[in-house]
Amino acid sequence: MAQLTRQVTKQDTGLEKSHGKTAMRIVAPPYQSGFGNHFSTEAVPGALPIGRNSPQRAPHGLYAELISGTAFTAARHENRRTWTYRIRPSVMHKPYKRVENGMLRTAPFNDTEATPSQLRWSPFPIPEAPTDFVDGIVTVGGSGSAADQSGMAVHVYAANRSMTERYFYNADGEMLVVPQQGRARFVTELGVLEVANGEIAIIPRGLRFRVELPDGPSRGYICENYGQMLRLPELGPIGSNGLANPRDFLAPVAAYESKEAPCVLLAKFQGNLWAAEMAHSPLSVVAWHGNFVPYKYDLSRFMAIGTISFDHPDPSIFSVLTAPSDIPGTANIDFVIFPPRWLVGEDTFRPPWYHRNVMCEFMGLLKGVYDAKAEGFLPGGASLHNCMTAHGPDAETFARASAAELEPHKLEDTMAFMFESRFAMRLTRYAIESSELQRDYFEGWQGLERHFTG
């Protein structure tokens, strides 16, 4: 593991009494709080220039370098950029060479025909051979076009080895990572994010990083966003509070690697993987300021909102993040969760209703049981209900919910999520031919009996 260096500040240290003596303890690296904030952080005092971004000579002999996540002329409220002050500039590497993509694929997806059938997969396996985060990415499918910067891709990852001499960046889109098993520590240019089951990490387009696995084998889901960046949804009639609160999003503090040793930088560019040799770590940022940053969020802090009278509200009230499309109110991506919550609706069928949706719905399960499926939908697995494909509770869930005593009931120890998009999803050949595909999924609805008495 490469050595990370950061400044120990007043916020990082604490004093504790030990047998009558004062002892120093070092606590975990802090995060910076707030969604879309303009942050400033330095791992060495005085590394940030004052009053200017690109002085003739940057402090401590560092190189000033700008990372732009949007066009220079984007509106101020949309503009994202970060100034970095690094030991060596990013341009220092040998020419890129094409390498094998493995199981990683990029839109447009034309391997198979799009299907209107309901689909579900069992948990995807952890590989036995040594596999790091990048090699462990397997694409399920997606929509749109990375080149046209619209649509998305859905991947799963399963890995058992930390990245040490390999680094990665994705020029095609930002990555929303949802761990399901084992922690994932994202060591990025701008600092460290550590996420576990129940948390998410967002890695911006083009940001360099590597992934460590503190718990060994790890598995999870990735939504690759080709379009406009994810942001908080508007609250409308909900008002000024609720859903995901901005202060609960956390960005890293500056931490750098000063390693001078051979390494490889992998790039995902226009759907393919490329590799360039470097003689030093690309994570050499000693200080930075800006608002184009990686960030994490603890899903347990989501303020769920639901009925206090009757009926089951639309699932859009569970939106954590959204990425707009060119049609107002119709997202390129919505990231939606179904967390622990109370069900209290009177004279109400409480599980999700049967429905057909113009939006495509890809679901995953992090833990527990999803309230619309009695069995078969397992943590680490997934389901897909494409544009206008009918879906809803299976027969067992319908029977139980229709006869239940409607006392207040709390759903506990559960967390499901959904990647939702206005674009229909096409699958990779792997997803269609995978042994994890549950080919009997449709049978869960075949036991729905006729109750009509008219």
Salt bridges, closest charged atoms under 4 A:
ASP12 OD2 - ARG6 NH1 3.16
GLU16 OE1 - ARG25 NE 3.58
GLU65 OE2 - ARG86 NH1 3.62
GLU78 OE2 - HIS77 NE2 3.60
GLU78 OE1 - ARG231 NH2 3.38
ASP132 OD2 - ARG166 NE 2.96
ASP135 OD1 - ARG166 NH2 3.14
GLU165 OE1 - LYS259 NZ 3.43
ASP172 OD2 - LYS268 NZ 2.78
GLU189 OE1 - ARG86 NH2 2.77
GLU194 OE2 - ARG183 NH1 3.05
GLU194 OE1 - ARG185 NH2 2.65
GLU199 OE2 - LYS296 NZ 3.10
GLU212 OE1 - ARG185 NH1 2.88
GLU212 OE2 - ARG210 NH1 2.56
ASP215 OD1 - ARG183 NH2 2.73
GLU224 OE1 - HIS155 NE2 2.86
GLU224 OE2 - LYS268 NZ 2.87
ASP248 OD1 - ARG301 NH1 3.21
GLU257 OE2 - ARG210 NH2 2.50
GLU260 OE2 - ARG88 NE 3.16
GLU277 OE1 - LYS94 NZ 3.45
ASP326 OD1 - ARG422 NH1 2.63
GLU361 OE2 - HIS355 NE2 3.35
GLU361 OE1 - HIS391 NE2 3.01
ASP371 OD2 - ARG341 NH2 3.64
GLU433 OE2 - ARG429 NH1 3.37
